[in-house]
Amino acid sequence: MNKTELIATVARKTGLSAREARAAVETLFSPGKEGLIAAALMSGKKVQITGFGTFETRKRKAREGRNPQTGERIKIAASRFPAFHAGKALKDRIKK
């Protein structure tokens, strides 16, 4: 399911207009300033949705890598990245 299909499904299941459903989906999932999940992750917080899962940021240490074309060693800087951990209820639902 892509974003457009998600918006259409939210509109159909909730009785919202397509415009209202788009606003709801954007409010949750947008990577920009208006996205609630992204904003929480940027400020270092976790977003835990009981039964569904947890969105969080993780840290990756600085390390050494290689340029695959030249074989030259390069330094890769430390970074933060978003991660999702599925909740038990979601895992159990998918197993069926």
N, C-alpha and C positions, 0 to 999 in steps of 0.2 A: 504494500500500500504506500503510495506516495502522498505528498502533502495535499495535493488537490483532492485526492480520494478521501483522505482523512477529514478534510473540511466538509466535503459532501456528506460523509457518513455522520459526522457530528451534527450537521444541520438536520438530516433526516431523523436521527434518533432523539434529538432534543426538541425539535419543532422550532429551532431558531432559523432566522433567515440565513442565506449563504454569507451575507456581509457580517452578521453577528458571529457566526461560526468561525469565519476567517479571523475575526478580531480575537476570539477566544483562543484559537490555536496559536496565533502569532504571539499573544500575551504569554503563553507558556513556553513555546519552543523557539522563538526567534533568537538568533545568535547576537542580535544587536542589543542596544540599551533597553528596549521595551520587553525583552524576553526575561521572564522571572527566573527560570532555571539558570540561564547563562549569567544573569546578574548575581545570583547567589554564589555560583561557582567562582566568579571573578573576585568576589569579596572573601573567598576562602571557606564558605559555608557548604555543608552537605544539604542535598534535597532528598529527603526520605519519604517515599510514598508507600505506606504500609501495604504489604501484599504484592506490590508491583515491583519496587526496587529502589535503589539508591544511586543518585548521581553525585559524584565527588570529583575532586581534583587529586591527582597523584603527582609525585615528583620523580623525575628521571635524572640520575646523576650525570655529571659531565663524564665523557668517555672518549676513547680514541677510536676512530674508524678509518676506513680506507676508501679512496676514490676508486670506484670499480673500473673506470676507464684507464687510469694511469697507475693504480696500485699505490699511489702516494698516501702517506699517513696524514690524517687530518684530525683536528680536535673538534668534538661535537659538544657544544655548550649544554649545561644543565637546563632543564625545562620543566614546566608544569603541563599536564595534559588532562582532559576530561575523561572520566571513566564511568561506566554503569555496571552495577552489580544487581542482577535479577533477584527478586524476593522469592521466598519459598512458595507462596501461593501461585505466582506466575510460573515458576519452574514445574510445579505439580500439574498445573493446567496444561502446559505444553507436552508433558510426558504422556498424557492420555491420548 
